[in-house]
Amino acid sequence: MMSGTIIDNTTVSTPTNTAGHMLDLDEEDDDLEVFSKDTTNGSSFNASMQTSPGSMINQYKFEEEERDVDAKDIFVTVDNPETHVNAIETYITYRVVTKTTRSEFDSSEFEVRRRYQDFMWLKGRLEEAHPTLIVHPLPEKFVMRGMVERFNEDFIETRKRALNRFLNKIAEHPIFSSSEDFKLFLTAESGALASHKKQGPGFLSRMGESVRGLAATVRGIKNRPEEFTAMQEYVEAFGQKMSSLDKVTQRIVREQKEYLEELKECAPTYTLWSNSEEELAEPLKCMAGSLDRCFKETEEQVKHLNDNLTPIIHEYVLCTDTLKTVLRRRDNIQAELEAKTEALVAKAADKEVMREDLEKLDDRLEWANNALKSDWTRWKKVMRTDLRSAFIDTAEKNVNYYEKCLAVWESFLMSQKTDAEGREMLDSS
């Protein structure tokens, strides 16, 4: 775990590569995947966290602790958005309904209302307590691409679904779901939650963390374990691919919506034409009916893309930012350990105090490494499941859409063929 450096006949702990300790990554799989949204720089570490290697083993056995879907014991739903207007601001709250069988809850069902900043508070608290675990992304705070007005129905519905996914990801996480902050978020009345939020770290504390993180970034690290370098490289490549896919998917949805508007105008045009063209009236009306049915099927398909595929892809774009932040936090801890080790070599005074700090930092780094490795493996499975499910659902929807449109036009052709044969028989008689 630690290698010894002799300084004035005293052994000082320095970090070594922790690969192979605790919960190893799957060596047979080169894909390293995990992702979320955050813009906070610097390291963050809760002083009350357990940092001993023994506590890490018990706390981060994700593979053993992860619950089976059938045994899920907490269910969260976000719905019923309401707009609130007062003299200061206009904002939206969402109903959060929780059903659970967990003994630590006082009841089996809770209902509270939360606004977006409450979700941001929860995300921040989880990141503060577990700086190298991966918190699922929240939707962007400001207007999303393609949204003209912050309080229009499309924006509110899109945000509601994203907030619902966020809470359910937290509920499915073996560590986050047991957080006291998560429990408070789900159960406390608005006033009680507001009071608790005021007890968070002050401005100077957050500023100190940012300064330490900036210093560590400038200083850099010397011996990052190879597995974390591989993670960083993978996140960069994955982020580029997901960003490209996100842009293409957004463009497809936008063009499909434009096509839908054009298609909507076709059926009335054919109907109007049929009123002035007696000989073609019947096929023109059939064309109008066929186009109208295809419009309805296309509308449903575009809605599916917009509600299901597009949000998942965009969330994993946001996830890459969180992974970069989590990796940076891990690096900052190592950089701080390396800096203090060098300082101990250079200084003659206060070495005993510095040695104690080094031991704490070394445990903290080991904790961070193992936490990240374990959550990375867990998140990799979640990401694959999410994307695979979204792709399969989209494929099935596309097949269903084209089959229905094909049936519409086959029916049209059959009706015209029957009409033509009928006319031929009348002409021959």
C-alpha positions as CSV (number, residue, x, y, z in Angstrom):
1,M,0.0,0.0,0.0
2,M,2.8,2.4,0.9
3,S,6.5,2.5,0.1
4,G,9.1,3.8,2.5
5,T,11.4,6.7,1.9
6,I,14.2,7.2,4.5
7,I,14.6,10.7,5.8
8,D,16.8,11.3,8.9
9,N,16.5,7.6,9.8
10,T,12.7,7.9,9.7
11,T,10.3,6.2,7.2
12,V,7.9,8.5,5.4
13,S,5.0,7.1,3.5
14,T,4.8,7.9,-0.2
15,P,2.0,7.0,-2.6
16,T,2.5,4.0,-4.9
17,N,0.3,2.6,-7.7
18,T,-2.7,1.0,-5.9
19,A,-3.7,-1.1,-8.9
20,G,-4.6,-4.6,-7.9
21,H,-5.8,-3.6,-4.4
22,M,-9.3,-4.1,-3.1
23,L,-11.9,-4.3,-6.0
24,D,-9.9,-4.6,-9.3
25,L,-11.2,-3.5,-12.6
26,D,-12.2,-6.2,-15.1
27,E,-8.9,-7.0,-16.7
28,E,-10.6,-8.8,-19.6
29,D,-12.5,-5.7,-20.7
30,D,-10.6,-2.7,-22.0
31,D,-13.7,-0.5,-22.0
32,L,-13.6,1.9,-19.1
33,E,-16.9,3.8,-18.9
34,V,-18.6,6.1,-16.4
35,F,-20.2,9.5,-16.8
36,S,-22.2,12.7,-15.2
37,K,-22.4,16.6,-15.1
38,D,-20.5,19.0,-12.8
39,T,-18.5,22.2,-13.2
40,T,-16.8,22.2,-9.8
41,N,-13.1,22.2,-9.7
42,G,-10.8,21.1,-6.9
43,S,-10.9,18.4,-4.4
44,S,-13.6,18.0,-1.8
45,F,-13.3,15.7,1.2
46,N,-15.6,15.3,4.2
47,A,-13.7,15.1,7.4
48,S,-16.2,12.8,8.9
49,M,-15.7,10.1,6.2
50,Q,-14.2,6.8,7.1
51,T,-10.6,6.7,5.7
52,S,-9.1,3.5,7.0
53,P,-8.5,0.7,4.5
54,G,-10.7,-1.6,6.6
55,S,-13.7,0.7,6.4
56,M,-13.1,1.0,2.6
57,I,-13.5,-2.7,2.2
58,N,-16.8,-2.7,4.0
59,Q,-18.1,0.5,2.4
60,Y,-17.2,-0.1,-1.3
61,K,-18.0,-3.7,-2.1
62,F,-20.4,-2.5,-4.8
63,E,-20.6,-5.9,-6.5
64,E,-21.7,-7.6,-3.3
65,E,-24.0,-4.8,-2.1
66,E,-25.7,-3.9,-5.3
67,R,-29.4,-4.8,-5.1
68,D,-31.2,-6.9,-7.6
69,V,-33.9,-5.1,-9.5
70,D,-36.5,-7.4,-8.2
71,A,-35.4,-6.6,-4.6
72,K,-35.6,-2.8,-5.0
73,D,-36.9,-1.3,-1.9
74,I,-37.2,2.4,-2.7
75,F,-39.2,3.9,-5.6
76,V,-39.2,7.6,-6.4
77,T,-41.4,9.5,-8.9
78,V,-41.1,13.1,-10.0
79,D,-44.3,14.6,-11.4
80,N,-47.0,17.3,-11.2
81,P,-44.9,20.5,-11.9
82,E,-46.4,23.7,-10.6
83,T,-45.4,27.3,-11.4
84,H,-45.1,29.7,-8.5
85,V,-45.0,33.5,-8.8
86,N,-44.1,35.9,-6.1
87,A,-42.8,39.5,-5.8
88,I,-39.2,38.3,-6.2
89,E,-39.2,35.4,-8.6
90,T,-41.0,32.9,-10.7
91,Y,-40.1,29.3,-10.2
92,I,-41.4,25.7,-10.7
93,T,-41.8,23.0,-8.0
94,Y,-42.2,19.3,-8.7
95,R,-43.9,16.7,-6.6
96,V,-41.6,14.0,-5.4
97,V,-43.4,10.8,-4.3
98,T,-41.4,8.1,-2.5
99,K,-42.5,4.6,-1.6
100,T,-40.2,2.4,0.4
101,T,-40.0,-0.6,2.7
102,R,-36.7,0.5,4.4
103,S,-36.8,0.4,8.2
104,E,-34.8,3.7,8.5
105,F,-37.8,5.6,7.1
106,D,-40.6,6.5,9.5
107,S,-43.3,5.7,7.0
108,S,-43.7,3.7,3.8
109,E,-44.8,6.7,1.6
110,F,-43.8,10.3,1.4
111,E,-44.8,13.3,-0.7
112,V,-42.9,16.6,-0.9
113,R,-42.5,19.4,-3.3
114,R,-39.0,20.4,-4.5
115,R,-37.6,23.0,-6.8
116,Y,-34.6,22.7,-9.1
117,Q,-32.2,24.3,-6.6
118,D,-33.1,21.6,-4.1
119,F,-32.0,19.0,-6.5
120,M,-28.7,20.9,-7.0
121,W,-28.2,21.0,-3.2
122,L,-28.6,17.2,-3.0
123,K,-26.2,16.6,-5.9
124,G,-23.7,18.9,-4.2
125,R,-24.0,17.2,-0.8
126,L,-23.4,13.8,-2.4
127,E,-20.3,15.0,-4.2
128,E,-19.0,16.7,-1.0
129,A,-19.4,13.5,1.0
130,H,-18.1,11.2,-1.8
131,P,-15.8,13.2,-4.0
132,T,-14.6,10.3,-6.1
133,L,-18.0,8.6,-6.6
134,I,-20.0,9.4,-9.7
135,V,-23.3,11.3,-9.3
136,H,-25.7,11.2,-12.2
137,P,-26.1,14.5,-14.0
138,L,-28.9,17.0,-13.5
139,P,-30.4,18.7,-16.5
140,E,-28.7,22.1,-17.3
141,K,-29.8,25.0,-15.1
142,F,-30.6,27.3,-17.9
143,V,-32.6,26.9,-21.1
144,M,-31.7,23.8,-23.1
145,R,-31.0,23.8,-26.8
146,G,-34.2,24.2,-28.8
147,M,-36.1,25.6,-25.9
148,V,-37.3,29.2,-26.4
149,E,-38.9,29.9,-23.1
150,R,-37.9,28.6,-19.6
151,F,-41.4,28.0,-18.5
152,N,-43.0,26.5,-21.6
153,E,-44.6,23.1,-21.4
154,D,-41.9,21.3,-23.4
155,F,-39.1,22.6,-21.2
156,I,-40.9,21.8,-18.0
157,E,-41.8,18.2,-19.2
158,T,-38.2,17.6,-20.4
159,R,-36.8,18.8,-17.0
160,K,-39.3,16.7,-15.1
161,R,-38.3,13.5,-16.8
162,A,-34.6,14.4,-16.3
163,L,-35.1,15.1,-12.6
164,N,-37.0,11.8,-12.3
165,R,-34.1,9.9,-13.8
166,F,-31.6,11.7,-11.5
167,L,-33.5,10.6,-8.3
168,N,-33.9,7.1,-9.5
169,K,-30.2,6.8,-10.3
170,I,-29.5,8.0,-6.8
171,A,-32.1,5.5,-5.4
172,E,-30.4,2.6,-7.3
173,H,-26.9,3.5,-6.1
174,P,-25.6,1.3,-3.2
175,I,-24.0,4.2,-1.4
176,F,-26.0,7.3,-2.3
177,S,-29.3,5.7,-1.6
178,S,-28.3,5.3,2.1
179,S,-27.3,8.9,2.4
180,E,-28.9,11.0,5.2
181,D,-29.1,13.9,2.8
182,F,-31.0,11.8,0.3
183,K,-33.4,10.7,3.0
184,L,-33.9,14.3,4.1
185,F,-34.6,15.4,0.5
186,L,-37.3,12.7,0.1
187,T,-39.0,13.2,3.4
188,A,-38.5,16.7,4.9
189,E,-41.0,19.5,4.6
190,S,-39.8,22.5,2.6
191,G,-39.1,24.6,5.7
192,A,-37.1,21.8,7.4
193,L,-35.0,21.2,4.3
194,A,-34.3,25.0,3.9
195,S,-33.0,25.1,7.5
196,H,-30.8,22.1,6.9
197,K,-29.4,23.6,3.7
198,K,-28.2,26.6,5.6
199,Q,-25.9,24.3,7.7
200,G,-23.8,23.4,4.6
201,P,-20.1,24.5,4.2
202,G,-19.6,28.3,4.2
203,F,-18.2,30.4,1.3
204,L,-14.7,30.5,2.8
205,S,-14.6,26.7,3.1
206,R,-15.7,26.3,-0.5
207,M,-13.2,28.9,-1.6
208,G,-10.4,27.1,0.2
209,E,-11.2,23.9,-1.6
210,S,-11.2,25.7,-4.9
211,V,-7.8,27.3,-4.2
212,R,-6.3,23.9,-3.2
213,G,-7.7,22.3,-6.3
214,L,-6.2,25.1,-8.5
215,A,-2.9,24.7,-6.8
216,A,-2.9,21.0,-7.4
217,T,-3.8,21.5,-11.0
218,V,-0.9,23.9,-11.6
219,R,1.5,21.7,-9.7
220,G,0.4,18.5,-11.4
221,I,1.2,14.9,-10.3
222,K,4.2,12.8,-10.9
223,N,3.1,9.1,-10.8
224,R,-0.6,8.7,-11.7
225,P,-1.5,5.0,-11.7
226,E,-1.9,3.8,-15.2
227,E,-5.5,2.7,-14.7
228,F,-6.6,6.3,-14.0
229,T,-4.7,7.5,-17.0
230,A,-6.6,4.9,-19.1
231,M,-9.9,6.2,-17.6
232,Q,-9.0,9.7,-18.5
233,E,-8.2,8.8,-22.1
234,Y,-11.3,6.8,-22.4
235,V,-13.5,9.6,-21.1
236,E,-12.0,12.0,-23.6
237,A,-12.7,9.7,-26.5
238,F,-16.1,8.7,-25.2
239,G,-17.1,12.4,-24.7
240,Q,-16.2,13.2,-28.3
241,K,-18.2,10.4,-29.7
242,M,-21.2,11.1,-27.5
243,S,-21.1,14.9,-28.4
244,S,-21.1,14.1,-32.1
245,L,-24.0,11.6,-31.6
246,D,-25.9,14.2,-29.6
247,K,-25.5,16.8,-32.3
248,V,-26.6,14.4,-35.0
249,T,-29.6,13.2,-33.0
250,Q,-30.7,16.7,-32.2
251,R,-30.5,17.6,-35.8
252,I,-32.5,14.6,-36.9
253,V,-35.2,15.4,-34.4
254,R,-35.3,19.0,-35.6
255,E,-35.5,18.0,-39.2
256,Q,-38.2,15.4,-38.5
257,K,-40.3,18.1,-36.7
258,E,-39.9,20.3,-39.8
259,Y,-40.9,17.4,-42.0
260,L,-43.9,16.7,-39.7
261,E,-45.1,20.3,-40.2
262,E,-44.9,19.9,-44.0
263,L,-46.7,16.6,-43.9
264,K,-49.5,18.1,-41.8
265,E,-50.3,20.4,-44.7
266,C,-50.5,17.7,-47.3
267,A,-53.8,15.9,-46.3
268,P,-55.9,19.2,-46.3
269,T,-54.5,20.1,-49.7
270,Y,-55.5,16.8,-51.3
271,T,-59.0,17.1,-49.7
272,L,-59.4,20.6,-51.1
273,W,-58.3,19.4,-54.5
274,S,-60.8,16.5,-54.5
275,N,-63.7,19.0,-54.2
276,S,-62.8,20.5,-57.6
277,E,-61.7,17.3,-59.5
278,E,-64.6,14.9,-59.8
279,E,-62.9,12.3,-61.8
280,L,-60.0,12.1,-59.3
281,A,-62.1,12.7,-56.2
282,E,-61.8,9.2,-54.8
283,P,-58.0,8.6,-55.1
284,L,-57.4,12.2,-53.9
285,K,-59.5,11.5,-50.7
286,C,-57.7,8.2,-50.3
287,M,-54.3,10.1,-50.6
288,A,-55.5,12.6,-48.0
289,G,-56.5,9.8,-45.6
290,S,-53.2,7.9,-46.1
291,L,-51.2,11.0,-45.5
292,D,-53.1,11.8,-42.4
293,R,-52.5,8.4,-40.9
294,C,-48.8,8.6,-41.8
295,F,-48.7,12.0,-40.1
296,K,-50.0,10.6,-36.9
297,E,-47.5,7.7,-37.0
298,T,-44.6,10.1,-37.7
299,E,-45.7,12.4,-34.9
300,E,-45.6,9.5,-32.5
301,Q,-42.1,8.4,-33.8
302,V,-40.7,11.9,-33.4
303,K,-42.1,12.1,-29.9
304,H,-40.4,8.8,-29.0
305,L,-37.0,10.1,-30.3
306,N,-37.4,13.4,-28.5
307,D,-38.6,11.8,-25.2
308,N,-36.4,8.7,-25.1
309,L,-33.3,8.5,-27.2
310,T,-32.3,12.2,-27.3
311,P,-32.3,12.7,-23.4
312,I,-30.3,9.6,-22.8
313,I,-27.6,10.5,-25.3
314,H,-27.4,14.1,-23.9
315,E,-27.2,12.9,-20.3
316,Y,-24.1,10.9,-21.2
317,V,-22.6,13.9,-22.8
318,L,-23.1,15.6,-19.4
319,C,-21.7,12.6,-17.7
320,T,-18.3,13.0,-19.3
321,D,-17.9,16.3,-17.6
322,T,-18.5,14.7,-14.2
323,L,-16.0,12.0,-14.9
324,K,-13.3,14.6,-15.7
325,T,-14.1,16.4,-12.5
326,V,-14.0,13.2,-10.4
327,L,-10.7,12.2,-11.9
328,R,-9.4,15.7,-11.2
329,R,-10.4,15.4,-7.6
330,R,-8.5,12.1,-7.3
331,D,-5.5,13.7,-8.9
332,N,-5.7,16.7,-6.5
333,I,-5.5,14.4,-3.5
334,Q,-2.4,12.7,-4.9
335,A,-0.8,16.0,-5.8
336,E,-1.4,17.3,-2.3
337,L,0.2,14.1,-0.9
338,E,3.2,14.5,-3.2
339,A,3.7,18.1,-2.3
340,K,3.6,17.5,1.5
341,T,6.1,14.6,1.0
342,E,8.5,16.9,-0.7
343,A,8.0,19.6,1.9
344,L,8.9,17.1,4.7
345,V,12.1,16.3,2.9
346,A,13.0,20.0,2.6
347,K,12.0,21.1,6.1
348,A,13.6,20.3,9.4
349,A,10.8,21.5,11.7
350,D,7.4,20.1,12.5
351,K,8.2,16.7,10.9
352,E,6.1,14.7,13.3
353,V,3.0,16.8,12.6
354,M,3.7,16.5,8.9
355,R,4.2,12.7,9.1
356,E,0.7,12.4,10.7
357,D,-0.7,14.6,7.9
358,L,1.0,12.3,5.3
359,E,-0.5,9.2,6.8
360,K,-4.0,10.7,6.7
361,L,-3.5,11.8,3.1
362,D,-2.1,8.4,2.1
363,D,-5.2,6.8,3.5
364,R,-7.4,9.4,1.9
365,L,-5.8,8.7,-1.5
366,E,-6.2,4.9,-1.1
367,W,-9.9,5.5,-0.2
368,A,-10.4,7.8,-3.2
369,N,-8.7,5.3,-5.6
370,N,-10.8,2.3,-4.5
371,A,-14.0,4.3,-4.4
372,L,-13.5,5.5,-7.9
373,K,-12.4,2.1,-9.3
374,S,-15.4,0.4,-7.7
375,D,-18.0,3.0,-8.9
376,W,-16.4,3.1,-12.3
377,T,-17.1,-0.6,-12.7
378,R,-20.6,-0.3,-11.4
379,W,-21.3,2.8,-13.6
380,K,-19.9,1.0,-16.7
381,K,-22.7,-1.6,-16.4
382,V,-25.3,1.0,-15.8
383,M,-24.2,3.1,-18.9
384,R,-24.2,0.0,-21.1
385,T,-27.7,-1.0,-19.9
386,D,-29.1,2.5,-20.4
387,L,-27.7,3.0,-23.9
388,R,-28.5,-0.6,-25.1
389,S,-32.0,-0.2,-23.9
390,A,-32.4,3.2,-25.6
391,F,-31.1,1.8,-28.9
392,I,-33.3,-1.3,-28.8
393,D,-36.4,0.7,-28.0
394,T,-35.6,3.1,-30.9
395,A,-35.0,0.2,-33.3
396,E,-38.3,-1.5,-32.3
397,K,-40.1,1.8,-32.6
398,N,-38.7,2.4,-36.1
399,V,-39.7,-1.1,-37.2
400,N,-43.2,-0.5,-35.9
401,Y,-43.4,2.9,-37.5
402,Y,-42.3,1.8,-41.0
403,E,-44.5,-1.3,-40.9
404,K,-47.5,0.9,-40.1
405,C,-46.7,3.4,-42.9
406,L,-46.1,0.5,-45.3
407,A,-49.5,-1.0,-44.4
408,V,-51.1,2.4,-45.1
409,W,-49.7,2.7,-48.6
410,E,-50.3,-1.0,-49.4
411,S,-53.9,-0.4,-48.5
412,F,-54.0,2.6,-50.8
413,L,-52.5,0.7,-53.7
414,M,-55.0,-2.2,-53.1
415,S,-57.9,0.2,-53.1
416,Q,-56.8,1.9,-56.3
417,K,-56.2,-1.5,-58.0
418,T,-59.7,-2.6,-57.0
419,D,-61.2,0.6,-58.3
420,A,-59.3,0.3,-61.6
421,E,-60.4,-3.3,-62.1
422,G,-64.0,-2.2,-61.4
423,R,-63.8,0.5,-64.0
424,E,-62.4,-1.9,-66.6
425,M,-65.3,-4.3,-66.1
426,L,-67.8,-1.4,-66.5
427,D,-66.1,-0.2,-69.6
428,S,-66.0,-3.8,-71.2
429,S,-69.7,-4.3,-70.5
